Amino acid sequence: MADPKANGRIVELMSEGQYTVSQPICIIEDVNGKQKELCMSHFWPVRTPRPCVEKLQANEPLLTGQRVLDALYPSVLGGTCAIPGAFGCGKTCIS
């Protein structure tokens, strides 16, 4: 398997033999002429974060109008929260 962002044409393919995972087995060339070695092992990040300049400060509370939620589970507008409870107790109804 190759890196998901690897593209281009194969310039050189190593001959059949015994290789370690860190030795290159293929060399590819992209459209700009830059060559890159491909090995049998690649580092793929699990998650690529969404680009943002900064996280905005939450300064306004989320008021639902239900006293139980506002008092026991306070949250901020635009924030995330979790409401605990058993199966079938109506957690989905308040979302």
N, CA, C and O atoms as CSV, one atom per row, in Angstrom:
chain,resi,resn,atom,element,x,y,z
A,1,MET,N,N,0.839,-1.178,0.000
A,1,MET,CA,C,0.000,0.000,0.000
A,1,MET,C,C,0.884,1.242,0.000
A,1,MET,O,O,1.964,1.262,0.590
A,2,ALA,N,N,0.408,2.245,-0.659
A,2,ALA,CA,C,1.148,3.501,-0.728
A,2,ALA,C,C,0.461,4.554,0.125
A,2,ALA,O,O,-0.704,4.423,0.500
A,3,ASP,N,N,1.213,5.591,0.416
A,3,ASP,CA,C,0.684,6.741,1.128
A,3,ASP,C,C,-0.511,7.298,0.351
A,3,ASP,O,O,-0.428,7.410,-0.872
A,4,PRO,N,N,-1.627,7.653,1.016
A,4,PRO,CA,C,-2.798,8.150,0.296
A,4,PRO,C,C,-2.537,9.398,-0.536
A,4,PRO,O,O,-3.228,9.627,-1.528
A,5,LYS,N,N,-1.565,10.201,-0.157
A,5,LYS,CA,C,-1.271,11.422,-0.896
A,5,LYS,C,C,-0.185,11.220,-1.957
A,5,LYS,O,O,0.194,12.176,-2.634
A,6,ALA,N,N,0.321,9.992,-2.113
A,6,ALA,CA,C,1.361,9.725,-3.106
A,6,ALA,C,C,0.733,9.693,-4.489
A,6,ALA,O,O,-0.268,9.012,-4.711
A,7,ASN,N,N,1.329,10.437,-5.420
A,7,ASN,CA,C,0.838,10.428,-6.794
A,7,ASN,C,C,1.997,10.663,-7.731
A,7,ASN,O,O,3.051,11.152,-7.322
A,8,GLY,N,N,1.804,10.313,-8.989
A,8,GLY,CA,C,2.848,10.482,-9.981
A,8,GLY,C,C,3.070,9.197,-10.748
A,8,GLY,O,O,2.216,8.311,-10.758
A,9,ARG,N,N,4.225,9.099,-11.392
A,9,ARG,CA,C,4.526,7.888,-12.150
A,9,ARG,C,C,5.732,7.195,-11.537
A,9,ARG,O,O,6.586,7.834,-10.922
A,10,ILE,N,N,5.792,5.889,-11.710
A,10,ILE,CA,C,6.878,5.097,-11.145
A,10,ILE,C,C,8.116,5.275,-12.009
A,10,ILE,O,O,8.082,5.026,-13.214
A,11,VAL,N,N,9.210,5.708,-11.390
A,11,VAL,CA,C,10.473,5.905,-12.089
A,11,VAL,C,C,11.334,4.658,-11.976
A,11,VAL,O,O,11.938,4.212,-12.951
A,12,GLU,N,N,11.379,4.106,-10.776
A,12,GLU,CA,C,12.221,2.935,-10.543
A,12,GLU,C,C,11.502,1.987,-9.601
A,12,GLU,O,O,10.914,2.403,-8.602
A,13,LEU,N,N,11.560,0.701,-9.938
A,13,LEU,CA,C,10.964,-0.345,-9.107
A,13,LEU,C,C,12.079,-1.300,-8.725
A,13,LEU,O,O,12.748,-1.846,-9.603
A,14,MET,N,N,12.293,-1.510,-7.446
A,14,MET,CA,C,13.391,-2.360,-6.983
A,14,MET,C,C,13.128,-3.810,-7.372
A,14,MET,O,O,11.977,-4.228,-7.498
A,15,SER,N,N,14.188,-4.563,-7.558
A,15,SER,CA,C,14.057,-5.969,-7.955
A,15,SER,C,C,13.519,-6.798,-6.796
A,15,SER,O,O,13.534,-6.373,-5.641
A,16,GLU,N,N,13.049,-7.978,-7.132
A,16,GLU,CA,C,12.488,-8.886,-6.125
A,16,GLU,C,C,13.596,-9.326,-5.182
A,16,GLU,O,O,14.716,-9.600,-5.614
A,17,GLY,N,N,13.280,-9.393,-3.888
A,17,GLY,CA,C,14.281,-9.789,-2.914
A,17,GLY,C,C,13.789,-9.583,-1.497
A,17,GLY,O,O,12.597,-9.369,-1.275
A,18,GLN,N,N,14.681,-9.646,-0.555
A,18,GLN,CA,C,14.379,-9.479,0.859
A,18,GLN,C,C,14.648,-8.023,1.242
A,18,GLN,O,O,15.774,-7.541,1.116
A,19,TYR,N,N,13.618,-7.332,1.707
A,19,TYR,CA,C,13.740,-5.939,2.109
A,19,TYR,C,C,13.155,-5.757,3.496
A,19,TYR,O,O,12.261,-6.498,3.906
A,20,THR,N,N,13.666,-4.766,4.217
A,20,THR,CA,C,13.047,-4.404,5.483
A,20,THR,C,C,11.977,-3.362,5.200
A,20,THR,O,O,11.908,-2.827,4.093
A,21,VAL,N,N,11.146,-3.069,6.187
A,21,VAL,CA,C,10.058,-2.116,5.979
A,21,VAL,C,C,10.556,-0.687,5.803
A,21,VAL,O,O,9.811,0.161,5.312
A,22,SER,N,N,11.790,-0.400,6.189
A,22,SER,CA,C,12.301,0.964,6.071
A,22,SER,C,C,13.110,1.190,4.787
A,22,SER,O,O,13.481,2.327,4.496
A,23,GLN,N,N,13.389,0.139,4.018
A,23,GLN,CA,C,14.125,0.296,2.768
A,23,GLN,C,C,13.170,0.660,1.637
A,23,GLN,O,O,12.056,0.140,1.586
A,24,PRO,N,N,13.587,1.548,0.724
A,24,PRO,CA,C,12.696,1.927,-0.380
A,24,PRO,C,C,12.512,0.774,-1.373
A,24,PRO,O,O,13.464,0.070,-1.709
A,25,ILE,N,N,11.279,0.597,-1.830
A,25,ILE,CA,C,10.995,-0.438,-2.822
A,25,ILE,C,C,10.561,0.170,-4.153
A,25,ILE,O,O,10.462,-0.534,-5.158
A,26,CYS,N,N,10.303,1.469,-4.157
A,26,CYS,CA,C,9.815,2.122,-5.361
A,26,CYS,C,C,10.164,3.611,-5.282
A,26,CYS,O,O,10.198,4.195,-4.199
A,27,ILE,N,N,10.420,4.207,-6.432
A,27,ILE,CA,C,10.655,5.650,-6.503
A,27,ILE,C,C,9.634,6.211,-7.482
A,27,ILE,O,O,9.527,5.751,-8.619
A,28,ILE,N,N,8.883,7.214,-7.024
A,28,ILE,CA,C,7.883,7.838,-7.889
A,28,ILE,C,C,8.283,9.282,-8.149
A,28,ILE,O,O,9.020,9.890,-7.373
A,29,GLU,N,N,7.783,9.817,-9.256
A,29,GLU,CA,C,8.073,11.194,-9.626
A,29,GLU,C,C,6.754,11.915,-9.846
A,29,GLU,O,O,5.896,11.437,-10.588
A,30,ASP,N,N,6.590,13.074,-9.197
A,30,ASP,CA,C,5.344,13.827,-9.368
A,30,ASP,C,C,5.441,14.729,-10.598
A,30,ASP,O,O,6.448,14.716,-11.305
A,31,VAL,N,N,4.399,15.506,-10.849
A,31,VAL,CA,C,4.337,16.339,-12.047
A,31,VAL,C,C,5.385,17.454,-12.045
A,31,VAL,O,O,5.721,17.981,-13.105
A,32,ASN,N,N,5.895,17.813,-10.890
A,32,ASN,CA,C,6.920,18.861,-10.782
A,32,ASN,C,C,8.329,18.314,-10.962
A,32,ASN,O,O,9.291,19.082,-10.963
A,33,GLY,N,N,8.466,17.006,-11.115
A,33,GLY,CA,C,9.778,16.395,-11.278
A,33,GLY,C,C,10.443,16.002,-9.979
A,33,GLY,O,O,11.587,15.547,-9.989
A,34,LYS,N,N,9.761,16.163,-8.866
A,34,LYS,CA,C,10.319,15.810,-7.565
A,34,LYS,C,C,10.149,14.309,-7.342
A,34,LYS,O,O,9.055,13.771,-7.516
A,35,GLN,N,N,11.228,13.639,-6.958
A,35,GLN,CA,C,11.184,12.203,-6.741
A,35,GLN,C,C,11.015,11.889,-5.260
A,35,GLN,O,O,11.536,12.587,-4.391
A,36,LYS,N,N,10.267,10.813,-4.999
A,36,LYS,CA,C,10.009,10.405,-3.615
A,36,LYS,C,C,10.130,8.894,-3.523
A,36,LYS,O,O,9.617,8.164,-4.371
A,37,GLU,N,N,10.816,8.435,-2.482
A,37,GLU,CA,C,10.972,7.001,-2.264
A,37,GLU,C,C,9.791,6.478,-1.468
A,37,GLU,O,O,9.363,7.109,-0.501
A,38,LEU,N,N,9.267,5.337,-1.864
A,38,LEU,CA,C,8.196,4.682,-1.122
A,38,LEU,C,C,8.754,3.442,-0.448
A,38,LEU,O,O,9.447,2.635,-1.069
A,39,CYS,N,N,8.445,3.306,0.814
A,39,CYS,CA,C,8.854,2.139,1.583
A,39,CYS,C,C,7.619,1.288,1.870
A,39,CYS,O,O,6.501,1.656,1.509
A,40,MET,N,N,7.835,0.157,2.517
A,40,MET,CA,C,6.699,-0.706,2.856
A,40,MET,C,C,5.999,-0.258,4.125
A,40,MET,O,O,4.960,-0.812,4.484
A,41,SER,N,N,6.541,0.724,4.802
A,41,SER,CA,C,5.944,1.248,6.025
A,41,SER,C,C,5.796,2.751,5.885
A,41,SER,O,O,6.729,3.434,5.462
A,42,HIS,N,N,4.617,3.274,6.244
A,42,HIS,CA,C,4.356,4.698,6.152
A,42,HIS,C,C,3.702,5.170,7.438
A,42,HIS,O,O,2.998,4.413,8.105
A,43,PHE,N,N,3.943,6.425,7.776
A,43,PHE,CA,C,3.254,7.042,8.902
A,43,PHE,C,C,2.023,7.745,8.363
A,43,PHE,O,O,2.141,8.717,7.617
A,44,TRP,N,N,0.855,7.271,8.728
A,44,TRP,CA,C,-0.408,7.892,8.334
A,44,TRP,C,C,-1.073,8.439,9.581
A,44,TRP,O,O,-1.371,7.672,10.496
A,45,PRO,N,N,-1.314,9.733,9.649
A,45,PRO,CA,C,-2.009,10.259,10.827
A,45,PRO,C,C,-3.450,9.755,10.867
A,45,PRO,O,O,-4.110,9.638,9.834
A,46,VAL,N,N,-3.917,9.464,12.057
A,46,VAL,CA,C,-5.274,8.959,12.221
A,46,VAL,C,C,-6.279,10.042,11.864
A,46,VAL,O,O,-7.310,9.765,11.249
A,47,ARG,N,N,-5.983,11.248,12.242
A,47,ARG,CA,C,-6.914,12.348,12.017
A,47,ARG,C,C,-6.143,13.572,11.571
A,47,ARG,O,O,-5.120,13.924,12.159
A,48,THR,N,N,-6.628,14.208,10.547
A,48,THR,CA,C,-6.035,15.467,10.106
A,48,THR,C,C,-6.896,16.589,10.657
A,48,THR,O,O,-8.060,16.706,10.273
A,49,PRO,N,N,-6.361,17.421,11.548
A,49,PRO,CA,C,-7.186,18.459,12.152
A,49,PRO,C,C,-7.650,19.489,11.143
A,49,PRO,O,O,-6.949,19.799,10.179
A,50,ARG,N,N,-8.818,20.004,11.375
A,50,ARG,CA,C,-9.387,21.053,10.531
A,50,ARG,C,C,-8.617,22.348,10.766
A,50,ARG,O,O,-8.396,22.726,11.917
A,51,PRO,N,N,-8.204,23.033,9.709
A,51,PRO,CA,C,-7.412,24.255,9.919
A,51,PRO,C,C,-8.252,25.379,10.523
A,51,PRO,O,O,-9.358,25.663,10.064
A,52,CYS,N,N,-7.710,26.002,11.548
A,52,CYS,CA,C,-8.371,27.152,12.165
A,52,CYS,C,C,-7.294,28.052,12.762
A,52,CYS,O,O,-6.205,27.595,13.106
A,53,VAL,N,N,-7.610,29.311,12.877
A,53,VAL,CA,C,-6.645,30.266,13.400
A,53,VAL,C,C,-6.550,30.134,14.918
A,53,VAL,O,O,-5.455,30.024,15.470
A,54,GLU,N,N,-7.693,30.147,15.584
A,54,GLU,CA,C,-7.721,30.010,17.030
A,54,GLU,C,C,-9.110,29.546,17.468
A,54,GLU,O,O,-10.090,29.711,16.742
A,55,LYS,N,N,-9.177,28.975,18.644
A,55,LYS,CA,C,-10.460,28.570,19.195
A,55,LYS,C,C,-11.076,29.780,19.890
A,55,LYS,O,O,-10.432,30.437,20.708
A,56,LEU,N,N,-12.323,30.060,19.553
A,56,LEU,CA,C,-12.983,31.228,20.131
A,56,LEU,C,C,-13.369,30.958,21.578
A,56,LEU,O,O,-13.749,29.841,21.929
A,57,GLN,N,N,-13.271,31.966,22.397
A,57,GLN,CA,C,-13.619,31.871,23.812
A,57,GLN,C,C,-15.137,31.872,23.960
A,57,GLN,O,O,-15.823,32.721,23.391
A,58,ALA,N,N,-15.652,30.923,24.724
A,58,ALA,CA,C,-17.087,30.863,24.994
A,58,ALA,C,C,-17.414,31.864,26.097
A,58,ALA,O,O,-16.842,31.810,27.186
A,59,ASN,N,N,-18.337,32.775,25.808
A,59,ASN,CA,C,-18.650,33.793,26.806
A,59,ASN,C,C,-20.144,33.956,27.033
A,59,ASN,O,O,-20.556,34.857,27.763
A,60,GLU,N,N,-20.967,33.104,26.423
A,60,GLU,CA,C,-22.413,33.215,26.596
A,60,GLU,C,C,-22.973,31.845,26.984
A,60,GLU,O,O,-22.713,30.861,26.291
A,61,PRO,N,N,-23.736,31.762,28.078
A,61,PRO,CA,C,-24.258,30.461,28.492
A,61,PRO,C,C,-25.404,29.992,27.586
A,61,PRO,O,O,-26.126,30.799,27.000
A,62,LEU,N,N,-25.546,28.685,27.491
A,62,LEU,CA,C,-26.661,28.097,26.765
A,62,LEU,C,C,-27.804,27.906,27.756
A,62,LEU,O,O,-27.723,27.071,28.657
A,63,LEU,N,N,-28.845,28.669,27.584
A,63,LEU,CA,C,-30.002,28.559,28.455
A,63,LEU,C,C,-31.117,27.854,27.705
A,63,LEU,O,O,-31.607,28.344,26.688
A,64,THR,N,N,-31.516,26.685,28.226
A,64,THR,CA,C,-32.541,25.889,27.553
A,64,THR,C,C,-33.937,26.233,28.049
A,64,THR,O,O,-34.924,25.977,27.359
A,65,GLY,N,N,-34.024,26.806,29.231
A,65,GLY,CA,C,-35.330,27.090,29.809
A,65,GLY,C,C,-35.832,25.966,30.702
A,65,GLY,O,O,-36.846,26.117,31.382
A,66,GLN,N,N,-35.126,24.842,30.703
A,66,GLN,CA,C,-35.480,23.746,31.606
A,66,GLN,C,C,-34.541,23.817,32.798
A,66,GLN,O,O,-33.323,23.702,32.659
A,67,ARG,N,N,-35.126,24.009,33.969
A,67,ARG,CA,C,-34.324,24.252,35.171
A,67,ARG,C,C,-33.352,23.120,35.483
A,67,ARG,O,O,-32.225,23.361,35.915
A,68,VAL,N,N,-33.791,21.892,35.264
A,68,VAL,CA,C,-32.924,20.748,35.590
A,68,VAL,C,C,-31.663,20.776,34.734
A,68,VAL,O,O,-30.562,20.564,35.241
A,69,LEU,N,N,-31.822,21.036,33.441
A,69,LEU,CA,C,-30.653,21.064,32.559
A,69,LEU,C,C,-29.765,22.266,32.819
A,69,LEU,O,O,-28.541,22.137,32.850
A,70,ASP,N,N,-30.367,23.434,33.008
A,70,ASP,CA,C,-29.575,24.638,33.232
A,70,ASP,C,C,-28.836,24.609,34.561
A,70,ASP,O,O,-27.744,25.168,34.668
A,71,ALA,N,N,-29.408,23.968,35.578
A,71,ALA,CA,C,-28.788,23.938,36.899
A,71,ALA,C,C,-27.777,22.798,37.039
A,71,ALA,O,O,-26.680,23.007,37.558
A,72,LEU,N,N,-28.137,21.588,36.578
A,72,LEU,CA,C,-27.266,20.426,36.788
A,72,LEU,C,C,-26.225,20.235,35.695
A,72,LEU,O,O,-25.131,19.742,35.970
A,73,TYR,N,N,-26.543,20.615,34.462
A,73,TYR,CA,C,-25.629,20.418,33.346
A,73,TYR,C,C,-25.428,21.724,32.581
A,73,TYR,O,O,-25.829,21.826,31.422
A,74,PRO,N,N,-24.812,22.724,33.213
A,74,PRO,CA,C,-24.623,24.002,32.508
A,74,PRO,C,C,-23.661,23.827,31.335
A,74,PRO,O,O,-22.700,23.061,31.407
A,75,SER,N,N,-23.936,24.543,30.274
A,75,SER,CA,C,-23.113,24.483,29.076
A,75,SER,C,C,-22.998,25.882,28.490
A,75,SER,O,O,-23.742,26.788,28.866
A,76,VAL,N,N,-22.055,26.049,27.560
A,76,VAL,CA,C,-21.900,27.336,26.899
A,76,VAL,C,C,-22.434,27.235,25.479
A,76,VAL,O,O,-22.489,26.154,24.892
A,77,LEU,N,N,-22.820,28.368,24.947
A,77,LEU,CA,C,-23.361,28.427,23.595
A,77,LEU,C,C,-22.257,28.050,22.604
A,77,LEU,O,O,-21.197,28.676,22.582
A,78,GLY,N,N,-22.507,27.038,21.793
A,78,GLY,CA,C,-21.528,26.564,20.829
A,78,GLY,C,C,-20.581,25.520,21.371
A,78,GLY,O,O,-19.715,25.043,20.638
A,79,GLY,N,N,-20.716,25.147,22.633
A,79,GLY,CA,C,-19.842,24.147,23.233
A,79,GLY,C,C,-20.398,22.746,23.081
A,79,GLY,O,O,-21.440,22.544,22.458
A,80,THR,N,N,-19.711,21.797,23.642
A,80,THR,CA,C,-20.170,20.411,23.635
A,80,THR,C,C,-20.446,19.984,25.059
A,80,THR,O,O,-19.807,20.464,25.995
A,81,CYS,N,N,-21.381,19.095,25.221
A,81,CYS,CA,C,-21.705,18.596,26.557
A,81,CYS,C,C,-22.234,17.176,26.423
A,81,CYS,O,O,-22.588,16.727,25.333
A,82,ALA,N,N,-22.280,16.490,27.533
A,82,ALA,CA,C,-22.819,15.133,27.583
A,82,ALA,C,C,-23.841,15.069,28.704
A,82,ALA,O,O,-23.626,15.606,29.791
A,83,ILE,N,N,-24.942,14.413,28.428
A,83,ILE,CA,C,-25.981,14.253,29.441
A,83,ILE,C,C,-26.060,12.780,29.790
A,83,ILE,O,O,-26.448,11.963,28.955
A,84,PRO,N,N,-25.695,12.431,31.017
A,84,PRO,CA,C,-25.712,11.015,31.394
A,84,PRO,C,C,-27.136,10.529,31.652
A,84,PRO,O,O,-28.044,11.319,31.909
A,85,GLY,N,N,-27.302,9.240,31.580
A,85,GLY,CA,C,-28.602,8.665,31.860
A,85,GLY,C,C,-28.694,7.246,31.332
A,85,GLY,O,O,-27.881,6.815,30.514
A,86,ALA,N,N,-29.685,6.538,31.806
A,86,ALA,CA,C,-29.893,5.145,31.417
A,86,ALA,C,C,-30.564,5.070,30.051
A,86,ALA,O,O,-30.976,6.083,29.486
A,87,PHE,N,N,-30.665,3.844,29.533
A,87,PHE,CA,C,-31.335,3.622,28.252
A,87,PHE,C,C,-32.824,3.906,28.395
A,87,PHE,O,O,-33.470,3.449,29.338
A,88,GLY,N,N,-33.359,4.669,27.443
A,88,GLY,CA,C,-34.793,4.908,27.410
A,88,GLY,C,C,-35.299,5.946,28.399
A,88,GLY,O,O,-36.494,5.973,28.692
A,89,CYS,N,N,-34.427,6.800,28.922
A,89,CYS,CA,C,-34.877,7.783,29.898
A,89,CYS,C,C,-35.147,9.150,29.279
A,89,CYS,O,O,-35.455,10.091,30.010
A,90,GLY,N,N,-35.043,9.296,27.947
A,90,GLY,CA,C,-35.415,10.537,27.284
A,90,GLY,C,C,-34.300,11.502,27.015
A,90,GLY,O,O,-34.552,12.696,26.857
A,91,LYS,N,N,-33.059,11.028,26.954
A,91,LYS,CA,C,-31.941,11.940,26.670
A,91,LYS,C,C,-32.051,12.522,25.268
A,91,LYS,O,O,-31.704,13.684,25.059
A,92,THR,N,N,-32.519,11.752,24.320
A,92,THR,CA,C,-32.623,12.225,22.948
A,92,THR,C,C,-33.693,13.300,22.817
A,92,THR,O,O,-33.586,14.175,21.958
A,93,CYS,N,N,-34.702,13.247,23.641
A,93,CYS,CA,C,-35.790,14.237,23.571
A,93,CYS,C,C,-35.308,15.634,23.918
A,93,CYS,O,O,-35.876,16.616,23.441
A,94,ILE,N,N,-34.274,15.743,24.737
A,94,ILE,CA,C,-33.807,17.076,25.120
A,94,ILE,C,C,-32.762,17.629,24.147
A,94,ILE,O,O,-32.373,18.793,24.248
A,95,SER,N,N,-32.314,16.806,23.217
A,95,SER,CA,C,-31.362,17.339,22.238
A,95,SER,C,C,-32.143,17.942,21.124
A,95,SER,O,O,-31.561,18.460,20.172
